Amino acid sequence: MCAIIVLTTHWLSYLLLFIWLIRLAATRRKELIIYTCLLMSATFFFAGFEKNHNRTALLAEDQLFLIELDPNKLKIDGDQIQFYGTVKEAGTKVKLAEKVVVFYRLSTEEEKNNWKKQQKVEDFIVTGSLAKPEKNRNLNQFDYHRYLYRNKIHWIVEATTIDIHSELQQQTFFDKLNLKNLRQNILAHIESETTATIASYIKTLLFADTSSIDDQVMSGYKEIGIIHLLSISGLHIQFFITGLTYILWRLGVTRERTYLLLLIFLPLYGSLTGWGTSIFRAIVMSLLSQTGARIRKPISGLDAWSWTLIFGLWLNPYQIFSIGFQLSYLLSLTLMLFSDSLFNRSKLASINNVVISFILTLISIPILSFHFFEFSWIGMFANLIFVPLFTWVVMPLSIFLFASSYLLSGTLFFHFLSNLMESLLEMTEWLVLKIKLFPYSTIVTGKVPFGLFILMIIGLILFIVALEGRKKIKRSVVLLVVVFTIFIYYQKYNPFGEVLVLDVGQGDAILIKKPFGAGVYLIDTGGAMAFEKEEWQIRKKQSTVASRVLIPVIKSLGVTQIDQVFITHGDEDHICFCLRMLLV
């Protein structure tokens, strides 16, 4: 709340803070009140510090830059490269440390191949122009300007030339000790020793690099609600800790030395994976719990969760706005609060898994709906299939193959395991894409009014509390069903019609929605002219007007299908080559 107040000054934050302070004062525990006020003051300070220093030192007329490139942030797609870099010098300004996002159009296939060899942190001389990130021009469209601002990025560098020397330089011993370079070398090793499919999953599950996963498959994981399986979470970290601890104990290592080794290994591993939100939460919580046990001052799971949340916000208050942060902390808190009273009631693990999947899916609906205007209900069933598969088969095989690639590469045994995992992953992806085709698996809610969000949250809390205490369950179910039904259909059957004029770049498109969802019509679609390109220039991820503007706006209105499309001109930039994507 403190971070949100400083960063956005939202009135709801003030209200919640006021209620919370009254609750705190009602405890009449002086020590608790003093410690809480100190923590609040620290949070206000760190959030205010971040906000005041989130400024740019660059000028619009700057055209020459010295930029440090982290190869882990480099994306090559077709004839375009994109990377997040740190400006060290700009014109006459030196000793800078400002993050920018750089876009550069490749001119030849040879140049593209040279960029693919980039595997170490290096400085580049970049010439180009600075452009301000584009602000949101349409209702409920993704705000790229705000997204970059919250990542402390104020400029886009549209590069015309980049002085590249990577193909002429070899990594020194000290280069290899750099964790960013080490990560890139490990990823390159994985790609060289395994097939493309296996490499993509090992890189994703062990090093949080999702760039190699096929776009269609990744979309499938997202749409059926199991994308969390492809991100390193508390489950993965606990798996590593348990496995490493078991191996060390079997080797005769004492508990004290095991703790010290984990104290070294976990932060090192976190650095290799890039310290994502879930990774940070899982590692810090684990270290706090183990340190508390080591000094004989046990820390409860809830206390470890709270301290981790506070530390995370002190380091980067802006992450509170990301969906990954919100889901990671909310779902982990839910698991802790109800692990004994609700999730472990039955003697049958399968029943407990169903309850966990059902509750976590319900809890995540408001957040998913707020950010994406939709959610997948089929995820609660897909999790029952894929969570055990990834936990007990895919993850162990990934770890074993990664370790074996350094020791057993080229042997018949390694070849056998690779073929086994390749077949398993092909079957998994086939199943994901089949489930994705299940009709009505995704429910489009649209942008729900704030008051209805509050009612939905209250309904969820009352339902879970009733379920836990086994009291007034019928009433809570009825209330939740009523609120949930309104939540889903409010936008779709809104009694007020709407007419939206959308800026689609090459003119305007007009979206008409009749009252009570009686009809949805689109006049023109916008788009860009398509030109012939060589095979190496074609991008896998095509950014279109439909995907950037039309579909998000249409979904925000609770619309799942357009009844009629009217084209006023025969020009391609009015029709848009991706018209087929308008069925959302």
Secondary structure, DSSP 8 states (H G I E B T S, - for coil): -HHHHHHH--HHHHHHHHHHHHHHHHH--HHHHHHHHHHHHHHHHHHHHHHHT------TT--EEEEEEEEEEEEEETTEEEEEEEEEEETTB-S--EEEEEEEE---HHHHHHHHT--S-EEEEEEEEEE------STT---HHHHHHHTTEEEEEEEEEEE--GGG----HHHHHSHHHHHHHHHHHHHHHS-HHHHHHHHHHHH---TTS-HHHHHHHHHTT-GGGGS--HHHHHHHHHHHHHHHHHTT--HHHHHHHHHHHHHHHHHHHT--HHHHHHHHHHHHHHHHHHTT----HHHHHHHHHHHHHHH-GGGGGSHHHHHHHHHHHHHHHTTTTTTT-SS-HHHHHHHHHHHHHHHHHHHHHHHHSEEETTHHHHHHHHHHHIIIIIHHHHHHHHHHHHHTTTSHHHHHHHHHHHHHHHHHHHHHHHHHTSTT-EEE--S--HHHHHHHHHHHHHHHHHHHHTSSHHHHHHHHHHHHHHHHHTTTT-SS-EEEEEE-SSSEEEEEE-GGG--EEEE-----------GGG--SS---HIIIIIHHHHHHTT----SEEE-S--SHHHH-TTGGGG--
